């Protein structure tokens, strides 16, 4: 993750809705790994996207780290 972005987010309250779902839980994990905690953190998840792959033909366009970095930058730049 961009160190400048991490330092800009440090100390801010971050609300992640749907924290129990696949994307939300991984965003929470990603933020916690970088010291960016939120109230009500969900420390562990057993989320699995295999059912979406099989039933819906879901195929992610980004790996988790790149996708989260891109999403966090977009939210930071567009929701101020």
N, C-alpha and C positions, 0 to 999 in steps of 0.2 A: 504494500500500500504506500502511496505517496506520503513521505514523512511530513511534508508541509500540510497536507490535508489532515493527517493524524493530529498534528499540533493545533490546527484550527478547531478541530472537534473536541479536543481535550477539555474536560471540565463542563461541557455542555450536556444538557439532558437530551437524550435521544429516545424518541418514542417509536417503537417498531410494532405495528399492529400485526396480528396473525403470527405472533412469536412461537406458537405451537406447530405451525405448518412448516413445510420444507424450506421455503425461501426465508420466512421470518426467523426460524430457528437458526439457520445458517448465518443470516445477517447478525443475529445476536452473538453467536459463537465468534464470528469474525471480529465484531466490535470488542468483545471481551478479550480476545487474543491481543488486541492492540491497546488494551487498557481503557476502552471506551464503554463503560458499563451503563446500564439503564435500570430503572426501577422495575422490579418484577422479572428480572432475568430468569430464563429457563436454562439451567446449566447443561441439561442433557436432552437428546432427542433420538428417537429411533426411526426417524423419517426415512422413507425409501421411495425412489421414483420409478422402480421397476414396473409397478402396475400401470403407471402413466405411459411408460415406454411400450408395454405390451398392448394395452387396450386403446391408447390414443395415438400411438406412433410418435410419442414425444421424443425429440432428440435435441438436447440443449445446444445452443449455438456458441456458448462460452463455457469454459471451465469455471468452477465455482469461484475461485479467487479473482479471475479477470472480470467475471460477471458482477460480483459484489463490488469490486473497485469501481467499475463503470457506473453501477447503480448509485452508489454512495456519492460519487462525484456529481452525477446528474441531480440527485436530490439536494445536495448542498448548494449547487449553482442555481437551481430553479425554485426552491422553496424557502427563500429567505424573507 
